[in-house]
């Protein structure tokens, strides 16, 4: 396929896209019909039906990707006519292309185009989730430092902070910290929290925040055991909330070491900055 055709088709697909109020791109099926070389709506509807089936088989919510709507079009002599149309996500467009007539040049292009674009969206979503997890881990570290400070202010010592934190783990996971490391196959020297998914990092952070609040509010200045008991109670309460929603903390699989994830994100950011700087230098030379 010649570069001119590729450029033209790319521009065509993007020019007819729209965005929801939340900034999510979508296409109208009537527009996509023309772009993919289908002259008859009924023929194109057959392709859409196959795409919906593929969507259902892949265990995606069809209604989230194919939204039926009505559209009013202008007719001769100022008359109007109501026709059916469908709002399509990028993934829906990809499925339609995959189920279209591959002999059509437009379909052959669309199959690759939307596959690549969908993959880009998936990578962006993955990066956002990774950044959220990194931030959740940093937040937990800050909260735990604050708890250590509170323990010292309330009792005059904080040598047993690690013990108090471990008691929190036992209450949240119904397993000791070491038992969870063995379950998740984590090196003994590495922090358990570095391998927690975002939901558990936030759960642990929330329980710790409550401990800090109550320790200050109730002036627990007698022994560290009192604060430890408070921390256990709060982690159990958070665990009960998770269990009530069908989430069993100890059964959630671990994720990649968050420190490695952070390094990867930083490396990607540095590469992006270098690429932009290089492009700027080239533009200045031109």
C-alpha positions as CSV (number, residue, x, y, z in Angstrom):
1,X,0.0,0.0,0.0
2,X,1.5,3.3,-1.1
3,X,2.4,5.9,1.6
4,X,0.0,8.5,0.1
5,X,-2.9,6.1,0.5
6,X,-1.8,5.3,4.1
7,X,-1.6,9.0,4.9
8,X,-4.9,9.7,3.4
9,X,-6.7,6.9,5.2
10,X,-5.1,7.8,8.5
11,X,-6.3,11.4,8.1
12,X,-9.7,10.3,7.1
13,X,-10.2,8.0,10.2
14,X,-9.1,10.7,12.6
15,X,-11.0,13.5,10.9
16,X,-14.4,11.8,11.5
17,X,-13.7,10.9,15.1
18,X,-15.5,12.7,17.9
19,X,-15.0,13.0,21.7
20,X,-17.3,12.5,24.6
21,X,-17.5,15.1,27.4
22,X,-14.8,13.0,29.2
23,X,-12.5,13.3,26.2
24,X,-13.0,9.6,25.1
25,X,-12.8,9.3,21.3
26,X,-15.6,7.6,19.3
27,X,-16.8,7.1,15.8
28,X,-20.3,7.0,14.2
29,X,-21.0,3.8,12.4
30,X,-22.4,5.6,9.4
31,X,-19.2,7.5,9.0
32,X,-17.1,4.3,9.4
33,X,-19.3,2.6,6.8
34,X,-18.2,5.0,4.1
35,X,-14.5,4.9,5.2
36,X,-14.4,1.1,5.0
37,X,-15.9,1.0,1.6
38,X,-19.4,-0.3,2.3
39,X,-22.1,1.4,0.1
40,X,-25.1,-0.4,1.8
41,X,-25.9,0.0,5.4
42,X,-27.5,-3.4,5.7
43,X,-24.3,-5.0,4.5
44,X,-22.3,-3.0,7.0
45,X,-24.8,-4.0,9.8
46,X,-23.9,-7.6,9.2
47,X,-20.2,-6.8,9.9
48,X,-21.3,-4.9,13.0
49,X,-23.3,-7.9,14.2
50,X,-20.2,-10.1,13.8
51,X,-18.1,-7.5,15.7
52,X,-20.6,-7.5,18.6
53,X,-20.3,-11.3,18.8
54,X,-16.6,-11.0,18.9
55,X,-16.9,-8.4,21.7
56,X,-19.2,-10.7,23.7
57,X,-16.8,-13.7,23.2
58,X,-13.9,-11.6,24.5
59,X,-16.1,-11.0,27.7
60,X,-16.4,-7.3,27.1
61,X,-19.6,-5.3,27.7
62,X,-21.1,-4.9,24.2
63,X,-23.1,-1.8,25.3
64,X,-20.0,-0.1,26.4
65,X,-18.5,-0.3,22.9
66,X,-21.6,-0.2,20.7
67,X,-24.1,2.4,21.7
68,X,-27.3,2.5,19.6
69,X,-28.5,6.0,18.8
70,X,-30.9,7.8,16.4
71,X,-29.8,10.5,14.0
72,X,-31.8,13.1,12.1
73,X,-30.7,13.8,8.6
74,X,-31.8,16.5,6.2
75,X,-33.9,15.5,3.2
76,X,-34.9,17.4,0.1
77,X,-37.5,20.2,0.5
78,X,-36.5,20.8,4.1
79,X,-37.8,17.4,5.2
80,X,-36.0,15.4,7.8
81,X,-35.6,11.7,8.4
82,X,-34.7,9.7,11.5
83,X,-32.1,6.9,10.9
84,X,-30.3,4.5,13.2
85,X,-26.7,4.9,14.0
86,X,-24.2,3.5,16.5
87,X,-21.5,5.2,18.6
88,X,-18.4,3.1,18.4
89,X,-15.3,3.0,20.6
90,X,-11.9,2.5,19.1
91,X,-12.0,-1.1,20.2
92,X,-15.4,-1.5,18.5
93,X,-13.9,-0.1,15.3
94,X,-11.0,-2.6,15.6
95,X,-13.5,-5.5,15.9
96,X,-15.5,-4.2,12.9
97,X,-12.3,-4.1,10.8
98,X,-11.4,-7.6,11.9
99,X,-14.7,-8.9,10.8
100,X,-14.9,-6.9,7.5
101,X,-14.0,-8.0,4.0
102,X,-10.2,-8.1,4.0
103,X,-10.3,-7.9,0.1
104,X,-11.2,-4.2,0.5
105,X,-8.2,-2.0,0.7
106,X,-9.8,0.1,3.4
107,X,-10.5,-2.9,5.6
108,X,-6.9,-4.2,5.2
109,X,-5.6,-0.8,6.3
110,X,-8.1,-0.5,9.2
111,X,-7.3,-3.9,10.6
112,X,-3.7,-2.8,11.2
113,X,-4.6,0.8,12.0
114,X,-7.1,0.2,14.8
115,X,-5.0,-2.7,16.2
116,X,-2.1,-0.3,16.6
117,X,-4.2,2.5,18.0
118,X,-6.0,0.2,20.4
119,X,-2.6,-1.1,21.6
120,X,-1.4,2.5,22.1
121,X,-4.4,3.2,24.3
122,X,-3.8,0.0,26.3
123,X,-0.2,1.1,26.9
124,X,-1.2,4.5,28.0
125,X,-3.8,3.0,30.4
126,X,-1.1,0.6,31.7
127,X,1.3,3.5,32.3
128,X,-1.4,5.5,34.2
129,X,-2.1,2.5,36.4
130,X,1.6,2.0,37.1
131,X,2.0,5.7,38.0
132,X,-1.0,5.4,40.3
133,X,0.6,2.4,42.1
134,X,3.9,4.2,42.4
135,X,2.2,7.2,44.0
136,X,0.2,4.9,46.3
137,X,3.4,3.3,47.5
138,X,5.0,6.7,48.2
139,X,1.9,7.8,50.0
140,X,2.0,4.7,52.3
141,X,5.7,5.4,53.0
142,X,4.9,8.9,54.1
143,X,2.0,7.8,56.2
144,X,4.1,5.2,58.0
145,X,6.8,7.8,58.7
146,X,4.1,9.9,60.2
147,X,2.9,7.0,62.4
148,X,6.4,6.4,63.6
149,X,6.7,10.1,64.5
150,X,3.4,9.9,66.4
151,X,4.5,6.9,68.3
152,X,7.6,8.7,69.4
153,X,5.7,11.8,70.4
154,X,3.1,9.8,72.3
155,X,5.4,7.3,74.1
156,X,8.9,8.8,73.9
157,X,10.2,5.8,71.8
158,X,9.4,4.1,68.6
159,X,11.8,1.0,68.6
160,X,8.7,-1.2,68.1
161,X,7.3,0.5,65.1
162,X,8.2,-2.5,62.8
163,X,6.4,-4.7,65.3
164,X,3.3,-2.5,65.2
165,X,3.4,-2.4,61.4
166,X,3.7,-6.2,61.3
167,X,0.7,-6.5,63.6
168,X,-1.2,-4.4,61.1
169,X,-0.2,-6.8,58.3
170,X,-1.4,-9.8,60.3
171,X,-4.8,-8.1,60.8
172,X,-5.2,-7.1,57.2
173,X,-4.0,-10.4,55.6
174,X,-4.8,-12.9,58.3
175,X,-1.1,-13.9,57.8
176,X,2.1,-12.6,59.3
177,X,4.3,-10.4,57.1
178,X,6.8,-13.3,56.7
179,X,4.0,-15.7,55.8
180,X,2.8,-13.3,53.1
181,X,6.4,-12.9,51.7
182,X,6.6,-16.7,51.4
183,X,3.2,-16.9,49.8
184,X,4.2,-14.2,47.3
185,X,7.7,-15.6,46.9
186,X,9.4,-12.4,48.0
187,X,12.9,-12.1,49.3
188,X,13.0,-11.7,53.1
189,X,15.0,-8.5,52.9
190,X,12.4,-6.7,50.6
191,X,9.4,-4.8,51.9
192,X,6.1,-6.6,51.5
193,X,4.4,-3.3,50.4
194,X,6.7,-3.1,47.4
195,X,4.8,-6.0,45.8
196,X,1.2,-5.0,46.8
197,X,-1.3,-4.0,44.1
198,X,-2.7,-0.5,44.4
199,X,-5.9,-1.5,46.2
200,X,-3.9,-3.1,49.0
201,X,-1.5,-0.2,49.3
202,X,-4.5,2.2,49.6
203,X,-6.2,-0.1,52.1
204,X,-3.1,-0.3,54.3
205,X,-2.6,3.5,54.0
206,X,-6.2,4.1,55.1
207,X,-5.9,1.9,58.1
208,X,-2.6,3.6,59.1
209,X,-4.2,7.1,58.7
210,X,-7.0,6.1,61.1
211,X,-4.4,4.9,63.6
212,X,-2.6,8.2,63.4
213,X,-5.8,10.2,63.8
214,X,-7.0,8.2,66.8
215,X,-3.6,8.1,68.4
216,X,-3.5,11.9,68.3
217,X,-7.2,12.4,69.2
218,X,-7.2,10.0,72.1
219,X,-3.8,10.8,73.4
220,X,-2.5,7.3,73.6
221,X,0.6,8.2,75.7
222,X,0.9,5.2,78.0
223,X,2.4,2.3,76.0
224,X,3.1,1.3,72.4
225,X,0.9,-1.7,72.9
226,X,-2.1,0.6,73.1
227,X,-1.3,2.1,69.7
228,X,-0.5,-1.4,68.4
229,X,-4.0,-2.5,69.5
230,X,-5.5,0.5,67.7
231,X,-3.6,-0.4,64.5
232,X,-4.8,-4.0,64.6
233,X,-8.4,-2.9,65.1
234,X,-8.2,-0.5,62.1
235,X,-6.6,-3.1,59.8
236,X,-9.2,-5.6,60.8
237,X,-12.0,-3.1,60.0
238,X,-10.5,-2.4,56.6
239,X,-10.1,-6.2,56.0
240,X,-13.8,-6.7,56.9
241,X,-14.8,-4.0,54.3
242,X,-12.7,-5.7,51.6
243,X,-14.2,-9.1,52.5
244,X,-17.7,-7.7,52.3
245,X,-17.0,-6.7,48.7
246,X,-15.7,-10.1,47.8
247,X,-12.0,-9.1,48.0
248,X,-9.7,-11.4,50.0
249,X,-6.4,-9.5,50.6
250,X,-4.2,-12.6,50.9
251,X,-5.6,-14.2,47.7
252,X,-4.8,-11.2,45.5
253,X,-1.6,-12.0,43.5
254,X,1.5,-9.8,44.0
255,X,2.6,-7.3,41.4
256,X,6.1,-6.4,40.0
257,X,8.4,-4.8,42.5
258,X,7.2,-1.2,42.6
259,X,10.8,0.1,42.6
260,X,11.4,-1.6,39.2
261,X,8.2,-0.1,37.9
262,X,9.2,3.4,39.0
263,X,12.6,3.0,37.4
264,X,10.9,1.9,34.1
265,X,8.6,4.9,34.2
266,X,11.5,7.3,34.9
267,X,13.5,5.8,32.0
268,X,10.5,6.2,29.7
269,X,10.1,9.8,30.8
270,X,13.8,10.5,30.2
271,X,13.6,9.0,26.7
272,X,10.6,11.1,25.9
273,X,12.3,14.3,27.1
274,X,15.4,13.4,25.0
275,X,13.4,12.7,21.9
276,X,11.6,16.1,22.3
277,X,14.9,17.9,22.9
278,X,16.3,16.3,19.8
279,X,13.2,17.2,17.7
280,X,13.4,20.8,19.0
281,X,17.1,21.0,17.9
282,X,16.3,19.7,14.5
283,X,13.4,22.2,14.1
284,X,15.7,25.0,15.0
285,X,18.2,23.9,12.4
286,X,15.5,23.9,9.8
